[in-house]
Amino acid sequence: MANRNQHVVPHENGWAVKGADTSRATAVHQTQQAAIDHARSIARNQGAELLIHGTDGRIRARDSYGNDPYPPKG
């Protein structure tokens, strides 16, 4: 399975967990924290990135669980 970034986004029924480039929610939770916890476990299992959106839809935080070399190449 490809590493698919996980997004926590506002939803009409609370907060949704969505994989990148998907239209359907993986899960919907009543609280943002519950959605973050669910998305974090998915991101850790897939070695992907977690992007947390605020109520305005803009990204407010991100965590990476992939292979991030430090210091970065460049």
C-alpha positions in Angstrom: 0.0 0.0 0.0 1.3 3.4 -0.9 2.0 6.0 1.8 -1.2 8.1 1.8 -1.1 11.2 3.9 -4.0 11.4 6.4 -6.0 14.6 6.8 -8.3 15.6 9.7 -10.9 18.0 8.3 -14.2 19.6 9.4 -17.2 17.5 8.5 -21.0 18.2 8.8 -21.2 15.5 11.6 -18.0 16.6 13.4 -14.5 15.8 12.1 -13.5 13.4 9.3 -10.3 11.4 8.7 -9.5 11.4 4.9 -6.7 9.9 2.9 -5.0 12.2 0.5 -6.8 12.4 -2.9 -9.9 10.7 -1.7 -13.4 12.1 -1.7 -14.9 9.8 1.0 -14.0 9.9 4.6 -12.3 7.0 6.2 -14.0 7.8 9.5 -16.1 10.5 11.1 -15.8 11.5 14.8 -17.6 13.9 17.0 -14.5 15.5 18.3 -11.4 16.7 16.6 -9.2 14.9 19.1 -10.8 11.5 18.4 -10.3 12.1 14.7 -6.6 13.1 15.3 -6.0 9.9 17.3 -7.5 7.7 14.6 -5.6 9.5 11.8 -2.4 9.4 13.8 -2.6 5.6 14.1 -3.2 5.2 10.4 -0.3 7.5 9.5 2.0 5.6 11.8 1.0 2.3 10.3 1.5 3.6 6.8 4.6 5.7 7.4 2.7 8.7 6.1 2.1 12.3 7.1 -0.7 13.6 9.4 -2.2 17.0 8.4 -4.6 18.6 10.9 -6.9 21.2 9.5 -8.7 23.9 11.6 -12.4 24.8 11.4 -11.5 27.2 8.5 -10.1 24.3 6.5 -6.5 25.6 6.6 -3.7 23.3 7.8 -2.9 24.2 11.4 -0.5 21.3 12.3 1.4 18.4 10.7 3.3 15.4 11.9 5.4 13.1 9.8 5.7 9.4 10.5 7.6 8.6 7.3 11.3 8.2 6.6 12.5 11.8 7.2 16.3 12.1 7.1 17.8 14.5 9.5 19.6 16.6 8.6 17.8 17.0 5.3 19.8 16.5 2.1 20.5 19.7 0.2 
